[in-house]
Amino acid sequence: MTLTAQAGKMVYAHMVRNSVSERLGYVFINADPDRGQERSTFILVDLTVGDDVWIACLPGETTDIDGGHSGLHSFFSGFLVN
């Protein structure tokens, strides 16, 4: 999972499975007033058929999520490992 943020913006995002209460990991970007930032993390998860995985910015957390602004994008990807 990789997050990017503009200067002065804060992003706090969780990777979750099946519901927001099942948090697998997170990435946090602190608000740096002088420059944009990028953070990445690697999470290895054993999934079963039918599991849904997504990135969530949860209510009550300070997050300035701003997708695509100034060419900045946040993303995650997954791979099947046998």
C-alpha positions as CSV (number, residue, x, y, z in Angstrom):
1,M,0.0,0.0,0.0
2,T,1.4,3.4,-1.0
3,L,0.0,6.8,0.0
4,T,1.0,10.2,-1.2
5,A,0.1,13.6,0.4
6,Q,0.5,17.2,-0.5
7,A,2.6,19.5,1.7
8,G,0.6,20.3,4.8
9,K,-1.8,17.4,4.4
10,M,-2.2,14.4,6.8
11,V,-3.3,10.9,5.7
12,Y,-4.1,8.0,8.0
13,A,-5.4,4.9,6.1
14,H,-6.0,1.3,7.1
15,M,-6.0,-1.9,5.0
16,V,-9.1,-3.9,6.1
17,R,-10.6,-7.2,5.4
18,N,-14.4,-7.9,5.1
19,S,-15.3,-5.0,7.6
20,V,-13.6,-1.9,8.9
21,S,-13.3,-3.6,12.3
22,E,-10.8,-6.2,10.9
23,R,-7.8,-4.0,10.4
24,L,-4.8,-5.6,8.8
25,G,-2.3,-2.7,8.8
26,Y,-2.0,1.0,8.3
27,V,0.0,3.8,6.8
28,F,0.3,7.3,8.3
29,I,1.6,10.5,6.7
30,N,2.2,13.4,9.1
31,A,1.5,16.9,7.9
32,D,4.8,18.4,6.7
33,P,4.1,22.1,5.9
34,D,7.1,22.3,3.5
35,R,6.9,19.3,1.2
36,G,4.7,16.4,-0.1
37,Q,5.4,13.0,1.2
38,E,5.0,9.3,0.3
39,R,4.8,6.3,2.6
40,S,4.6,2.6,1.7
41,T,4.1,-0.6,3.6
42,F,4.0,-4.3,2.7
43,I,1.3,-6.6,4.3
44,L,1.2,-10.3,3.8
45,V,-2.3,-11.7,4.4
46,D,-3.8,-15.3,4.2
47,L,-7.1,-14.8,2.4
48,T,-10.0,-17.2,1.8
49,V,-12.4,-17.3,-1.1
50,G,-14.9,-14.4,-0.8
51,D,-12.7,-12.1,1.3
52,D,-12.8,-8.4,0.4
53,V,-9.8,-6.2,1.1
54,W,-9.7,-2.5,0.7
55,I,-8.1,0.8,2.0
56,A,-10.3,2.7,4.5
57,C,-10.0,6.2,5.9
58,L,-12.0,5.8,9.1
59,P,-14.4,8.3,10.7
60,G,-12.9,10.1,13.7
61,E,-9.4,10.1,12.3
62,T,-7.8,13.3,10.8
63,T,-7.3,12.6,7.2
64,D,-6.9,15.0,4.2
65,I,-7.4,12.4,1.5
66,D,-7.2,14.2,-1.8
67,G,-7.1,11.6,-4.7
68,G,-5.3,12.7,-7.8
69,H,-4.6,16.3,-6.8
70,S,-1.4,17.6,-8.5
71,G,-0.7,14.2,-9.9
72,L,-0.5,12.5,-6.5
73,H,-2.2,9.1,-6.3
74,S,-2.6,6.5,-3.5
75,F,-2.9,2.8,-4.4
76,F,-2.6,-0.8,-3.3
77,S,-2.2,-4.0,-5.2
78,G,-2.4,-7.7,-4.4
79,F,-0.8,-10.9,-5.7
80,L,-1.7,-14.5,-5.4
81,V,1.1,-16.5,-3.9
82,N,0.8,-20.3,-4.1
